[in-house]
Amino acid sequence: MDTSQIVWAGFLASGCASLGTAAGSLGVLLIKRLSRRLQDGLLSLAAGIMLAATFFSLLLPSIEYGSGYYGSNVAGALVASTGLLAGAFLLFFIHQSVPHEHFVTGREGASKTDIARIWLFVLAITLHNFPEGLAVGVGFAGGEVANGVTLAIGIGIQNIPEGLAVSVALLSVGFSQWRAALIGIGSGLVEPLGGLIGALAISTAEAFMPWALAFSAGAMLFIISDEIIPETHQNGNQNVATFCLLVGFVLMMILDVVLG
């Protein structure tokens, strides 16, 4: 694939992945209330898919690219480790700097009373979706179509329960079903932007590929650990959440093997 094809592939694939958010958000039109147990299970399923994606579709290719480019397995591992930590620290910085709200644990970050509660939800959703889109775009590094497609499918699947949970949360604070669905759909539109940025970055500098792959993995791992797992273990559903996470991990692992 040439540069323009990689960019378009990353953009279109991340756009397709965002359709999962749209599908999940529209589910609020059929479900007036999502039980806490089901919501925790769905979010954990999403976390498992994301977790497997970080290893099989991001970190392993990062180490492979780094080892080949720098001529050393140790260098490849160090590049992947550094990129991973950089991605995690950036998300940590954003969480500390931008007010946002967890669905269970409440407000976190700088306090700004003039921001409405709903926009705190939207900001939180954006923090979830942008690195996912970035990961899809970066997944096409070096013209690796199968890897990028696998990531797009996996993230698209995990976006469905996430979009549904978000829209139901909006419904619970007084928004109409249609408005909650539309806001949920809108939140997923940042994914194509992330995909475009990721694809542009890796298509213009080969040396950046292993760093970008690992960076995306770090951002996703931070989201899983800081956002999703604490959320799903707050209400006595930790066993359900744990096994749903394992199922999601296995699902994404199978997708990666079959499609990769």
Secondary structure as UniProt FT lines:
FT   HELIX           3..26
FT   HELIX           27..29
FT   HELIX           36..53
FT   HELIX           54..59
FT   HELIX           60..70
FT   HELIX           73..97
FT   STRAND          100..102
FT   TURN            103..105
FT   STRAND          106..108
FT   TURN            113..114
FT   HELIX           117..138
FT   TURN            139..140
FT   HELIX           141..143
FT   HELIX           145..172
FT   TURN            173..174
FT   HELIX           177..187
FT   TURN            188..189
FT   HELIX           190..204
FT   HELIX           206..208
FT   HELIX           209..223
FT   HELIX           224..228
FT   HELIX           229..232
FT   HELIX           238..259
//
